[in-house]
Amino acid sequence: MFNVLFYYKSRELDKSGDLYLLNKMKINSKDFLVRPEKKVKLKKWLTNVPPVYKSKEQYHQILAEHIREMSSLQSLLYASNQYSLLLIFQGMDASGKDGAIKHVMSGVNPQGCQVFSFKHPSTEELEHDFLWRTTRCLPERGRIGVFNRSYYEEVLIVRVHPEILSSQGLPNESLGKKTIWQDRYNSIVDLEKHLSRNGTKIIKIFLHISKDEQQKRFLQRIDTSEKNWKFSLADIEERKFWHDYMDAYDDCLSATSTSDAPWYVVPADDKENSRLIISQIILDALNNLNMTYPHVNAKRRKELESFKKLLTKK
């Protein structure tokens, strides 16, 4: 089990002389990182940690600050035009993927961000290899791409329900291979290494929710009329495979968290807390890119000055 370390950034006095928290506590992204080549056992990872906010108001303040910084870094990402950022969100049903994407990415320029949600593959998609449908949606240089579920479904839900393989048109020798999941891990890692070499930074976030919290959220969906549409009988059926999914995630995270494309296990029982952690992880990823605004050389500067004279000429 890992330790999560939070500390107050500073304390100050308000005008009345009362002591108050500065509205931000430090979040260390590395506390949630799955170290490469480390065996993961999710039952040892926390689904809830002490919140990094003291009130709803403070939560909104911290998130707004993160969003402002993210918006600035997104502009730099676009201007530098050397990198792209791919965010992959995975998690059990009701773990908060949609909400995290909605709230954390709310301040990002829509022109520089693309969100794709991957559900059951279409007939056309099944005629290709399992990476094809997501590869078509990779972010362009200078942009942020968000995958709500991803090619990882092919080693998660397909592993829990191996009967799905029979509809994927695979050669008979592939269907019968005992190494089929390891082969898919290898394909994924190879793809992510290729993308990293070509400027795509990949951050993968697993929203780690407890089974009890999932039950609570499902009941809320039933009891709240505006959320009824989110719930179906299939949700109850999939809960029966909870332990199978945890085993699949254990192996998946262990096999595919690399320095090129790391996994982060984010405690998800507290939605607000998870959003602050996720936004900090994204900020750290963007800050770690070697980004600068395009350099203006002497020739270009002279050219711009001539344009300025034309614009101001009476």
C-alpha positions in Angstrom: 0.0 0.0 0.0 1.2 3.5 -0.8 1.2 6.6 1.3 -0.5 9.8 0.2 1.2 12.9 1.4 -0.6 16.2 1.6 0.5 19.4 3.3 -0.7 22.9 3.5 1.1 25.2 1.1 1.0 28.2 3.6 -1.1 30.0 6.1 -2.0 33.7 6.1 -4.0 36.2 8.1 -7.1 37.8 6.6 -8.1 41.4 7.2 -9.8 40.5 10.5 -6.7 38.7 11.7 -8.2 35.2 11.6 -6.0 32.4 10.5 -7.2 30.6 7.3 -5.9 28.1 4.8 -4.6 29.6 1.6 -7.0 27.5 -0.4 -4.5 25.0 -1.8 -2.8 21.9 -0.6 0.0 20.2 -2.4 -0.9 17.0 -4.4 2.0 14.7 -5.3 1.2 12.9 -8.5 3.8 10.3 -7.8 1.8 9.0 -4.9 -0.7 7.6 -7.4 1.8 6.4 -10.0 2.0 2.7 -10.9 5.8 2.1 -11.1 6.9 0.3 -14.2 7.4 -3.5 -13.8 5.7 -3.5 -10.4 3.1 -6.1 -9.7 -0.3 -4.4 -8.9 -2.8 -5.6 -6.4 -5.6 -3.2 -6.4 -7.0 -4.5 -3.1 -3.9 -2.9 -1.5 -4.6 0.5 -3.2 -6.9 3.0 -1.4 -10.2 4.0 -3.0 -10.5 6.9 -0.6 -7.8 9.2 0.9 -8.0 12.4 3.1 -9.5 15.2 0.9 -7.2 17.9 -0.3 -9.9 20.5 0.2 -11.6 21.6 3.4 -15.0 22.7 2.0 -16.9 22.8 -1.3 -15.9 26.4 -1.8 -12.3 25.5 -1.4 -12.7 22.6 -3.8 -14.1 24.9 -6.5 -11.3 27.4 -5.9 -8.6 24.8 -6.3 -10.2 23.3 -9.4 -10.6 26.7 -10.9 -6.9 27.4 -10.3 -5.9 24.2 -11.9 -8.2 24.8 -14.9 -6.7 28.3 -15.4 -3.2 26.9 -15.4 -4.2 24.1 -17.7 -5.8 26.5 -20.2 -2.5 28.5 -20.3 -0.5 25.3 -20.8 -2.9 24.2 -23.6 -2.2 27.4 -25.5 1.5 26.8 -25.2 1.0 23.2 -26.3 -0.8 24.4 -29.4 1.7 27.2 -30.2 4.8 25.0 -29.7 3.3 22.4 -32.1 5.7 19.7 -31.1 3.7 17.5 -28.7 0.2 16.1 -28.2 -1.3 14.9 -25.0 -3.4 11.7 -24.8 -5.5 11.2 -21.6 -6.9 7.7 -21.2 -9.7 7.2 -18.6 -10.6 3.7 -17.4 -12.6 2.5 -14.5 -15.6 0.4 -13.4 -19.1 1.7 -14.1 -20.0 4.7 -12.0 -16.4 5.4 -11.1 -16.7 9.0 -12.3 -15.0 9.0 -15.7 -17.7 11.2 -17.4 -17.8 13.7 -14.5 -14.0 13.9 -14.2 -13.7 14.7 -17.9 -16.5 17.2 -17.8 -15.2 19.1 -14.8 -11.5 18.9 -15.2 -11.5 19.7 -18.9 -14.2 22.4 -18.6 -11.8 25.3 -19.1 -9.9 23.9 -22.0 -10.4 25.5 -25.4 -12.7 23.1 -27.3 -10.7 23.8 -30.5 -7.6 22.2 -28.9 -9.3 19.3 -27.2 -11.1 16.2 -28.6 -13.0 13.7 -26.5 -13.9 10.2 -27.7 -16.0 7.7 -25.9 -15.6 4.0 -27.0 -18.4 1.6 -26.5 -19.2 -1.6 -28.3 -17.2 -1.8 -31.6 -19.1 -1.4 -34.8 -19.2 -3.9 -37.7 -16.6 -1.9 -39.5 -14.3 -1.7 -36.5 -14.5 -5.4 -36.0 -13.1 -5.9 -39.5 -9.8 -4.4 -38.3 -7.3 -5.1 -35.6 -8.3 -4.1 -32.0 -6.2 -1.0 -32.1 -7.5 0.4 -35.3 -10.6 2.3 -34.1 -8.8 4.2 -31.4 -5.7 4.9 -33.6 -7.9 6.9 -35.9 -8.8 9.2 -33.0 -5.4 10.0 -31.8 -4.8 13.8 -31.1 -3.0 15.9 -33.6 0.2 17.7 -32.7 -0.6 20.6 -30.4 -3.9 19.1 -29.1 -5.2 17.2 -26.2 -7.0 14.0 -26.8 -9.3 12.3 -24.3 -10.3 8.7 -24.5 -13.3 7.7 -22.3 -12.5 4.0 -22.2 -10.0 2.9 -24.9 -8.2 0.0 -26.5 -7.7 -1.2 -23.0 -11.2 -2.6 -23.1 -9.7 -5.3 -25.3 -7.8 -6.7 -22.3 -10.4 -5.9 -19.7 -14.1 -6.5 -20.7 -13.0 -9.0 -23.4 -10.9 -10.9 -20.9 -13.7 -11.0 -18.4 -16.1 -12.1 -21.3 -13.8 -14.1 -23.6 -16.7 -15.1 -25.7 -16.5 -11.7 -27.3 -13.3 -12.9 -29.0 -15.4 -15.1 -31.3 -17.0 -12.1 -32.9 -13.7 -10.4 -33.7 -12.8 -12.4 -36.7 -9.4 -13.6 -35.4 -7.5 -16.5 -37.0 -8.2 -19.8 -35.2 -4.6 -20.1 -34.1 -4.9 -16.7 -32.3 -8.2 -17.7 -30.6 -6.5 -20.7 -29.1 -3.3 -19.1 -27.9 -2.7 -19.1 -24.1 -0.7 -16.0 -24.6 -3.4 -13.9 -26.2 -3.6 -11.4 -23.4 0.1 -11.0 -23.1 0.3 -10.6 -26.9 -2.2 -7.8 -26.6 -0.3 -6.1 -23.8 2.8 -6.3 -26.0 0.9 -4.7 -28.9 -0.3 -1.9 -26.6 3.1 -1.2 -25.1 4.7 -1.1 -28.6 2.1 1.3 -29.8 2.5 3.6 -26.9 6.3 3.6 -27.3 5.9 4.5 -30.9 3.6 7.4 -30.0 5.9 8.6 -27.3 8.9 8.6 -29.7 6.8 10.8 -32.1 5.7 13.4 -29.5 2.5 12.0 -28.0 2.6 12.1 -24.2 0.3 9.5 -22.8 -1.3 9.7 -19.3 -3.5 6.8 -18.2 -5.9 7.2 -15.3 -7.7 4.4 -13.5 -10.5 5.6 -11.3 -10.4 3.2 -8.4 -13.8 3.0 -6.8 -14.9 0.5 -4.1 -17.8 -1.9 -4.7 -19.8 -0.3 -1.9 -19.4 3.1 -3.4 -20.5 1.8 -6.8 -23.6 0.3 -5.2 -24.4 3.7 -3.6 -24.1 5.6 -6.9 -26.2 3.0 -8.7 -29.0 3.5 -6.0 -28.7 7.2 -6.5 -29.2 6.8 -10.2 -32.4 4.8 -9.5 -33.7 7.3 -6.9 -32.9 10.4 -8.9 -35.2 10.8 -11.9 -32.7 12.9 -13.9 -30.2 10.0 -13.5 -32.5 7.1 -14.4 -31.2 7.0 -17.9 -27.7 6.2 -16.7 -28.8 2.9 -15.1 -29.6 -0.4 -16.8 -29.9 -4.1 -15.9 -26.5 -4.7 -17.5 -24.9 -2.6 -14.6 -26.2 -5.2 -12.1 -25.0 -8.1 -14.2 -21.5 -6.7 -14.6 -21.2 -6.3 -10.8 -21.3 -10.1 -10.5 -17.9 -10.1 -12.3 -16.3 -7.5 -9.9 -13.4 -9.8 -8.8 -12.8 -10.9 -12.4 -12.5 -7.2 -13.4 -10.1 -6.5 -10.5 -7.9 -9.4 -11.6 -7.9 -8.2 -15.2 -7.0 -4.6 -14.1 -4.2 -6.0 -11.8 -2.6 -7.8 -14.8 -3.3 -4.9 -17.2 -1.8 -2.2 -15.0 1.2 -4.3 -14.1 2.0 -5.1 -17.7 1.4 -1.7 -19.4 2.5 1.0 -17.0 5.8 2.3 -18.5 7.9 5.4 -18.3 6.5 6.3 -21.8 2.9 5.8 -20.8 2.4 5.6 -17.0 -0.8 4.5 -15.2 -2.1 6.4 -12.2 -4.5 4.8 -9.8 -6.7 7.6 -8.5 -9.0 7.0 -5.4 -12.5 7.6 -6.8 -14.9 7.2 -3.8 -14.7 11.0 -3.3 -15.5 12.5 -6.7 -14.3 16.0 -5.9 -11.0 14.8 -4.5 -10.4 12.6 -7.5 -10.9 15.5 -9.9 -8.4 17.6 -8.1 -5.9 14.7 -8.2 -6.5 14.1 -11.9 -6.1 17.8 -12.7 -2.8 17.9 -10.9 -1.6 14.8 -12.8 -2.5 16.5 -16.1 -0.8 19.7 -15.1 2.4 17.9 -14.1 2.4 16.1 -17.4 2.1 19.3 -19.4 4.7 21.1 -17.3 7.1 18.3 -17.9 7.0 18.7 -21.7 9.8 20.8 -23.2 7.5 23.5 -24.6 8.3 27.0 -25.6 6.6 29.6 -27.8 8.1 29.7 -31.3 11.3 31.8 -31.5 11.1 34.9 -33.6 14.5 35.5 -35.3 15.8 38.9 -36.4 14.5 38.5 -40.0 11.0 37.7 -38.8 11.1 40.6 -36.3 12.1 43.0 -39.0 9.2 41.7 -41.1 6.7 42.1 -38.3 7.9 45.7 -37.8 7.3 46.4 -41.4 3.8 45.0 -41.1 3.2 47.3 -38.1 4.2 50.3 -40.1 1.7 49.4 -42.8 -1.1 48.9 -40.2 -0.4 52.3 -38.5 0.2 54.2 -41.7 -2.3 57.0 -42.2 
